[in-house]
């Protein structure tokens, strides 16, 4: 998306990606320390992941938890691949705004379902 608006800025696009990764790592560390100190887990999405895995284990009880957890991780990766490819196709055809609206709409659907 960056290269489309700023042609020839591949190096800066890489730097932006690196900054996003480092910011995510720092944010995870800071949020982890904050949660450990304040015990305010109900304000963060982190609590949803173990609950979802535990719920999946309960729904598929006779099977082992490794199977249900593996299937959940596999489906998350498949959805990630499908959404990434879909957004790429939308960006190629209609531009970055359409790709961002596509992802934001699915984030909204997920939020409502949660």
N, CA, C and O atoms as a DFTB+ gen file, in Angstrom:
456 C
 N C O
     1  1       0.831      -1.191       0.000
     2  2       0.000       0.000       0.000
     3  2       0.874       1.253       0.000
     4  3       0.534       2.261      -0.619
     5  1       1.989       1.175       0.694
     6  2       2.860       2.351       0.776
     7  2       3.502       2.638      -0.575
     8  3       3.584       3.789      -1.002
     9  1       3.956       1.580      -1.245
    10  2       4.623       1.745      -2.535
    11  2       3.672       2.331      -3.577
    12  3       4.106       3.058      -4.471
    13  1       2.383       2.020      -3.470
    14  2       1.414       2.562      -4.432
    15  2       1.333       4.081      -4.320
    16  3       1.198       4.773      -5.329
    17  1       1.414       4.599      -3.098
    18  2       1.309       6.045      -2.900
    19  2       2.668       6.740      -2.955
    20  3       2.747       7.928      -3.266
    21  1       3.734       6.002      -2.654
    22  2       5.090       6.556      -2.662
    23  2       6.010       5.638      -3.464
    24  3       6.761       4.856      -2.882
    25  1       5.957       5.725      -4.794
    26  2       6.780       4.830      -5.612
    27  2       8.267       5.059      -5.358
    28  3       8.719       6.186      -5.155
    29  1       9.011       3.957      -5.375
    30  2      10.457       4.044      -5.178
    31  2      10.888       4.114      -3.722
    32  3      12.071       4.314      -3.444
    33  1       9.981       3.957      -2.808
    34  2      10.303       4.058      -1.378
    35  2      10.299       2.686      -0.700
    36  3       9.788       2.536       0.409
    37  1      10.871       1.690      -1.376
    38  2      10.883       0.340      -0.830
    39  2      11.613       0.268       0.503
    40  3      11.177      -0.432       1.417
    41  1      12.723       0.988       0.614
    42  2      13.510       0.958       1.855
    43  2      12.695       1.523       3.011
    44  3      12.678       0.956       4.104
    45  1      12.028       2.631       2.768
    46  2      11.205       3.222       3.830
    47  2      10.009       2.344       4.171
    48  3       9.595       2.299       5.330
    49  1       9.441       1.643       3.188
    50  2       8.339       0.712       3.464
    51  2       8.833      -0.406       4.377
    52  3       8.121      -0.821       5.292
    53  1      10.043      -0.894       4.134
    54  2      10.630      -1.904       5.011
    55  2      10.859      -1.369       6.411
    56  3      10.639      -2.075       7.395
    57  1      11.295      -0.137       6.502
    58  2      11.507       0.477       7.826
    59  2      10.191       0.639       8.579
    60  3      10.134       0.459       9.795
    61  1       9.146       0.977       7.849
    62  2       7.827       1.097       8.476
    63  2       7.388      -0.262       9.007
    64  3       6.885      -0.356      10.127
    65  1       7.576      -1.321       8.209
    66  2       7.230      -2.668       8.663
    67  2       8.024      -3.070       9.892
    68  3       7.470      -3.652      10.825
    69  1       9.321      -2.766       9.904
    70  2      10.155      -3.070      11.064
    71  2       9.687      -2.295      12.291
    72  3       9.671      -2.831      13.399
    73  1       9.310      -1.044      12.097
    74  2       8.805      -0.240      13.206
    75  2       7.514      -0.824      13.769
    76  3       7.313      -0.837      14.983
    77  1       6.646      -1.304      12.895
    78  2       5.390      -1.919      13.343
    79  2       5.676      -3.160      14.179
    80  3       5.047      -3.371      15.215
    81  1       6.625      -3.983      13.731
    82  2       6.963      -5.199      14.474
    83  2       7.536      -4.840      15.847
    84  3       7.122      -5.408      16.857
    85  1       8.487      -3.900      15.889
    86  2       9.079      -3.511      17.175
    87  2       8.058      -2.854      18.094
    88  3       8.074      -3.079      19.304
    89  1       7.165      -2.037      17.523
    90  2       6.124      -1.408      18.343
    91  2       5.188      -2.461      18.922
    92  3       4.760      -2.341      20.070
    93  1       4.862      -3.496      18.142
    94  2       4.026      -4.576      18.652
    95  2       4.705      -5.345      19.768
    96  3       4.067      -5.712      20.755
    97  1       6.009      -5.590      19.611
    98  2       6.748      -6.292      20.655
    99  2       6.812      -5.454      21.934
   100  3       6.596      -5.969      23.031
   101  1       7.108      -4.172      21.786
   102  2       7.174      -3.296      22.959
   103  2       5.799      -3.159      23.610
   104  3       5.684      -3.185      24.835
   105  1       4.765      -3.014      22.793
   106  2       3.407      -2.896      23.333
   107  2       2.990      -4.151      24.077
   108  3       2.343      -4.064      25.121
   109  1       3.350      -5.321      23.555
   110  2       3.025      -6.572      24.244
   111  2       3.724      -6.646      25.591
   112  3       3.130      -7.055      26.588
   113  1       4.976      -6.252      25.612
   114  2       5.722      -6.267      26.869
   115  2       5.132      -5.289      27.883
   116  3       4.937      -5.627      29.051
   117  1       4.852      -4.081      27.421
   118  2       4.301      -3.063      28.325
   119  2       2.912      -3.475      28.824
   120  3       2.616      -3.345      30.012
   121  1       2.068      -3.967      27.925
   122  2       0.728      -4.396      28.336
   123  2       0.799      -5.582      29.292
   124  3       0.014      -5.664      30.236
   125  1       1.735      -6.501      29.055
   126  2       1.899      -7.629      29.969
   127  2       2.293      -7.178      31.363
   128  3       1.758      -7.666      32.359
   129  1       3.227      -6.248      31.431
   130  2       3.633      -5.720      32.737
   131  2       2.481      -4.976      33.405
   132  3       2.261      -5.103      34.610
   133  1       1.751      -4.198      32.609
   134  2       0.606      -3.453      33.138
   135  2      -0.457      -4.400      33.691
   136  3      -0.975      -4.189      34.787
   137  1      -0.777      -5.439      32.930
   138  2      -1.788      -6.394      33.377
   139  2      -1.350      -7.130      34.623
   140  3      -2.161      -7.391      35.512
   141  1      -0.074      -7.468      34.697
   142  2       0.432      -8.166      35.871
   143  2       0.368      -7.276      37.111
   144  3       0.089      -7.747      38.214
   145  1       0.626      -6.000      36.915
   146  2       0.640      -5.075      38.060
   147  2      -0.767      -4.696      38.510
   148  3      -1.032      -4.631      39.710
   149  1      -1.680      -4.444      37.558
   150  2      -3.001      -3.918      37.914
   151  2      -4.093      -4.970      37.976
   152  3      -5.149      -4.729      38.561
   153  1      -3.856      -6.135      37.381
   154  2      -4.846      -7.225      37.336
   155  2      -6.155      -6.788      36.671
   156  3      -7.227      -7.257      37.054
   157  1      -6.078      -5.900      35.686
   158  2      -7.267      -5.428      34.966
   159  2      -7.403      -6.168      33.641
   160  3      -7.399      -5.546      32.578
   161  1      -7.522      -7.480      33.697
   162  2      -7.558      -8.304      32.495
   163  2      -8.815      -8.097      31.670
   164  3      -8.805      -8.376      30.471
   165  1      -9.886      -7.623      32.264
   166  2     -11.137      -7.511      31.521
   167  2     -11.119      -6.394      30.483
   168  3     -12.065      -6.287      29.702
   169  1     -10.084      -5.559      30.444
   170  2     -10.032      -4.483      29.461
   171  2      -9.214      -4.857      28.232
   172  3      -9.042      -4.023      27.343
   173  1      -8.712      -6.062      28.154
   174  2      -7.829      -6.437      27.059
   175  2      -8.358      -7.661      26.331
   176  3      -9.043      -8.494      26.925
   177  1      -8.044      -7.770      25.048
   178  2      -8.466      -8.904      24.228
   179  2      -7.672     -10.166      24.556
   180  3      -8.062     -11.258      24.144
   181  1      -6.582     -10.039      25.280
   182  2      -5.726     -11.186      25.559
   183  2      -6.502     -12.309      26.219
   184  3      -6.192     -13.479      25.995
   185  1      -7.483     -11.992      27.011
   186  2      -8.251     -13.006      27.708
   187  2      -9.157     -13.823      26.804
   188  3      -9.591     -14.908      27.192
   189  1      -9.452     -13.331      25.613
   190  2     -10.346     -14.063      24.713
   191  2      -9.699     -15.314      24.133
   192  3     -10.380     -16.318      23.924
   193  1      -8.417     -15.272      23.875
   194  2      -7.766     -16.404      23.223
   195  2      -7.810     -17.668      24.077
   196  3      -8.248     -18.705      23.578
   197  1      -7.377     -17.634      25.338
   198  2      -7.478     -18.863      26.126
   199  2      -8.921     -19.305      26.352
   200  3      -9.202     -20.503      26.403
   201  1      -9.834     -18.351      26.486
   202  2     -11.239     -18.725      26.648
   203  2     -11.775     -19.424      25.407
   204  3     -12.530     -20.391      25.510
   205  1     -11.385     -18.935      24.240
   206  2     -11.816     -19.561      22.998
   207  2     -11.269     -20.972      22.856
   208  3     -11.981     -21.888      22.445
   209  1      -9.995     -21.138      23.199
   210  2      -9.407     -22.473      23.140
   211  2     -10.069     -23.413      24.138
   212  3     -10.339     -24.573      23.827
   213  1     -10.326     -22.912      25.325
   214  2     -10.971     -23.744      26.352
   215  2     -12.390     -24.124      25.945
   216  3     -12.827     -25.253      26.168
   217  1     -13.100     -23.181      25.351
   218  2     -14.457     -23.462      24.885
   219  2     -14.447     -24.514      23.774
   220  3     -15.304     -25.397      23.734
   221  1     -13.469     -24.409      22.876
   222  2     -13.351     -25.397      21.801
   223  2     -13.054     -26.783      22.363
   224  3     -13.561     -27.785      21.859
   225  1     -12.236     -26.837      23.402
   226  2     -11.932     -28.126      24.036
   227  2     -13.195     -28.719      24.648
   228  3     -13.432     -29.923      24.545
   229  1     -14.002     -27.883      25.282
   230  2     -15.246     -28.372      25.883
   231  2     -16.236     -28.859      24.818
   232  3     -16.940     -29.847      25.024
   233  1     -16.283     -28.160      23.681
   234  2     -17.216     -28.551      22.620
   235  2     -16.813     -29.866      21.949
   236  3     -17.670     -30.620      21.489
   237  1     -15.530     -30.132      21.896
   238  2     -15.032     -31.346      21.229
   239  2     -14.506     -32.342      22.256
   240  3     -13.473     -32.975      22.037
   241  1     -15.208     -32.481      23.369
   242  2     -14.690     -33.185      24.551
   243  2     -14.042     -34.538      24.310
   244  3     -12.918     -34.722      24.778
   245  1     -14.631     -35.482      23.640
   246  2     -13.929     -36.765      23.606
   247  2     -12.573     -36.690      22.897
   248  3     -11.686     -37.505      23.149
   249  1     -12.427     -35.715      22.021
   250  2     -11.139     -35.538      21.335
   251  2     -10.167     -34.802      22.251
   252  3     -10.577     -34.117      23.187
   253  1      -8.886     -34.949      21.972
   254  2      -7.887     -34.280      22.806
   255  2      -7.866     -32.782      22.513
   256  3      -8.298     -32.328      21.453
   257  1      -7.349     -32.026      23.490
   258  2      -7.314     -30.570      23.307
   259  2      -6.334     -30.152      22.227
   260  3      -6.467     -29.070      21.654
   261  1      -5.353     -30.994      21.944
   262  2      -4.401     -30.681      20.880
   263  2      -5.057     -30.604      19.514
   264  3      -4.669     -29.790      18.676
   265  1      -6.046     -31.446      19.292
   266  2      -6.736     -31.438      17.994
   267  2      -7.556     -30.166      17.833
   268  3      -7.483     -29.514      16.791
   269  1      -8.332     -29.805      18.845
   270  2      -9.158     -28.604      18.715
   271  2      -8.296     -27.346      18.646
   272  3      -8.599     -26.433      17.877
   273  1      -7.232     -27.288      19.436
   274  2      -6.343     -26.124      19.388
   275  2      -5.642     -26.041      18.040
   276  3      -5.499     -24.960      17.469
   277  1      -5.209     -27.186      17.538
   278  2      -4.567     -27.200      16.230
   279  2      -5.494     -26.756      15.119
   280  3      -5.086     -26.022      14.218
   281  1      -6.747     -27.202      15.179
   282  2      -7.718     -26.794      14.166
   283  2      -8.019     -25.298      14.246
   284  3      -8.187     -24.640      13.219
   285  1      -8.089     -24.762      15.465
   286  2      -8.314     -23.320      15.604
   287  2      -7.137     -22.525      15.050
   288  3      -7.335     -21.535      14.345
   289  1      -5.923     -22.947      15.360
   290  2      -4.745     -22.258      14.820
   291  2      -4.681     -22.382      13.313
   292  3      -4.349     -21.419      12.622
   293  1      -4.995     -23.557      12.796
   294  2      -4.990     -23.774      11.344
   295  2      -6.033     -22.885      10.662
   296  3      -5.749     -22.278       9.630
   297  1      -7.231     -22.807      11.234
   298  2      -8.263     -21.966      10.621
   299  2      -7.880     -20.491      10.682
   300  3      -8.187     -19.736       9.760
   301  1      -7.212     -20.069      11.758
   302  2      -6.764     -18.677      11.836
   303  2      -5.756     -18.374      10.736
   304  3      -5.801     -17.305      10.127
   305  1      -4.849     -19.308      10.480
   306  2      -3.871     -19.100       9.419
   307  2      -4.533     -19.089       8.043
   308  3      -4.169     -18.294       7.177
   309  1      -5.502     -19.973       7.848
   310  2      -6.202     -20.021       6.555
   311  2      -6.966     -18.723       6.316
   312  3      -6.917     -18.165       5.220
   313  1      -7.676     -18.238       7.346
   314  2      -8.386     -16.963       7.200
   315  2      -7.406     -15.828       6.929
   316  3      -7.686     -14.947       6.117
   317  1      -6.265     -15.845       7.602
   318  2      -5.249     -14.818       7.354
   319  2      -4.762     -14.829       5.917
   320  3      -4.604     -13.777       5.298
   321  1      -4.524     -16.023       5.389
   322  2      -4.079     -16.135       3.991
   323  2      -5.167     -15.646       3.045
   324  3      -4.890     -14.884       2.119
   325  1      -6.409     -16.082       3.276
   326  2      -7.517     -15.684       2.397
   327  2      -7.729     -14.178       2.442
   328  3      -7.917     -13.549       1.401
   329  1      -7.701     -13.595       3.632
   330  2      -7.913     -12.153       3.738
   331  2      -6.757     -11.372       3.120
   332  3      -6.976     -10.329       2.505
   333  1      -5.531     -11.866       3.275
   334  2      -4.386     -11.180       2.678
   335  2      -4.457     -11.216       1.160
   336  3      -4.227     -10.202       0.501
   337  1      -4.773     -12.374       0.606
   338  2      -4.897     -12.478      -0.848
   339  2      -6.077     -11.637      -1.340
   340  3      -5.968     -10.939      -2.348
   341  1      -7.208     -11.706      -0.620
   342  2      -8.377     -10.916      -1.010
   343  2      -8.098      -9.427      -0.975
   344  3      -8.497      -8.697      -1.883
   345  1      -7.418      -8.971       0.061
   346  2      -7.097      -7.551       0.138
   347  2      -6.139      -7.164      -0.982
   348  3      -6.268      -6.083      -1.556
   349  1      -5.189      -8.022      -1.300
   350  2      -4.268      -7.733      -2.404
   351  2      -4.993      -7.582      -3.728
   352  3      -4.689      -6.683      -4.513
   353  1      -5.953      -8.465      -3.974
   354  2      -6.729      -8.375      -5.224
   355  2      -7.559      -7.101      -5.265
   356  3      -7.647      -6.442      -6.301
   357  1      -8.174      -6.752      -4.122
   358  2      -8.964      -5.513      -4.072
   359  2      -8.087      -4.286      -4.279
   360  3      -8.482      -3.345      -4.968
   361  1      -6.907      -4.294      -3.688
   362  2      -5.999      -3.154      -3.853
   363  2      -5.568      -3.021      -5.306
   364  3      -5.496      -1.915      -5.841
   365  1      -5.279      -4.154      -5.941
   366  2      -4.873      -4.107      -7.355
   367  2      -5.971      -3.563      -8.252
   368  3      -5.696      -2.837      -9.208
   369  1      -7.215      -3.913      -7.945
   370  2      -8.318      -3.518      -8.826
   371  2      -8.902      -2.153      -8.473
   372  3      -9.158      -1.341      -9.363
   373  1      -9.117      -1.890      -7.167
   374  2      -9.827      -0.663      -6.774
   375  2      -9.038       0.269      -5.858
   376  3      -9.540       1.340      -5.520
   377  1      -7.853      -0.084      -5.453
   378  2      -7.031       0.812      -4.642
   379  2      -7.018       0.439      -3.167
   380  3      -7.719      -0.470      -2.722
   381  1      -6.201       1.167      -2.431
   382  2      -5.982       0.836      -1.020
   383  2      -7.213       1.081      -0.149
   384  3      -7.416       0.369       0.834
   385  1      -8.026       2.056      -0.483
   386  2      -9.211       2.322       0.326
   387  2     -10.144       1.113       0.333
   388  3     -10.677       0.747       1.380
   389  1     -10.341       0.499      -0.820
   390  2     -11.217      -0.678      -0.890
   391  2     -10.647      -1.829      -0.063
   392  3     -11.393      -2.530       0.620
   393  1      -9.335      -2.024      -0.120
   394  2      -8.717      -3.079       0.673
   395  2      -8.857      -2.846       2.161
   396  3      -9.125      -3.779       2.919
   397  1      -8.679      -1.614       2.580
   398  2      -8.820      -1.299       4.002
   399  2     -10.267      -1.408       4.474
   400  3     -10.524      -1.867       5.587
   401  1     -11.207      -0.992       3.638
   402  2     -12.624      -1.128       3.991
   403  2     -12.993      -2.603       4.116
   404  3     -13.758      -2.984       5.002
   405  1     -12.445      -3.437       3.219
   406  2     -12.672      -4.882       3.266
   407  2     -12.241      -5.456       4.616
   408  3     -13.013      -6.156       5.270
   409  1     -11.018      -5.160       5.027
   410  2     -10.531      -5.701       6.301
   411  2     -11.280      -5.106       7.494
   412  3     -11.605      -5.822       8.442
   413  1     -11.551      -3.817       7.452
   414  2     -12.260      -3.173       8.568
   415  2     -13.670      -3.724       8.721
   416  3     -14.167      -3.856       9.839
   417  1     -14.313      -4.045       7.613
   418  2     -15.667      -4.597       7.712
   419  2     -15.642      -5.960       8.388
   420  3     -16.527      -6.263       9.187
   421  1     -14.646      -6.788       8.085
   422  2     -14.561      -8.078       8.746
   423  2     -14.144      -7.940      10.215
   424  3     -14.560      -8.741      11.053
   425  1     -13.335      -6.942      10.528
   426  2     -13.028      -6.676      11.936
   427  2     -14.284      -6.252      12.691
   428  3     -14.483      -6.654      13.838
   429  1     -15.127      -5.448      12.058
   430  2     -16.386      -5.045      12.690
   431  2     -17.296      -6.240      12.899
   432  3     -17.909      -6.369      13.959
   433  1     -17.397      -7.118      11.906
   434  2     -18.214      -8.327      12.056
   435  2     -17.697      -9.180      13.216
   436  3     -18.480      -9.687      14.019
   437  1     -16.388      -9.332      13.297
   438  2     -15.805     -10.103      14.396
   439  2     -16.067      -9.476      15.751
   440  3     -16.322     -10.175      16.732
   441  1     -16.000      -8.149      15.799
   442  2     -16.283      -7.449      17.055
   443  2     -17.733      -7.661      17.486
   444  3     -18.009      -7.909      18.660
   445  1     -18.641      -7.564      16.544
   446  2     -20.064      -7.776      16.847
   447  2     -20.281      -9.203      17.304
   448  3     -21.020      -9.433      18.262
   449  1     -19.655     -10.175      16.643
   450  2     -19.816     -11.579      17.046
   451  2     -19.237     -11.829      18.440
   452  3     -19.759     -12.646      19.199
   453  1     -18.169     -11.128      18.764
   454  2     -17.585     -11.273      20.103
   455  2     -18.513     -10.718      21.158
   456  3     -18.189     -10.752      22.345
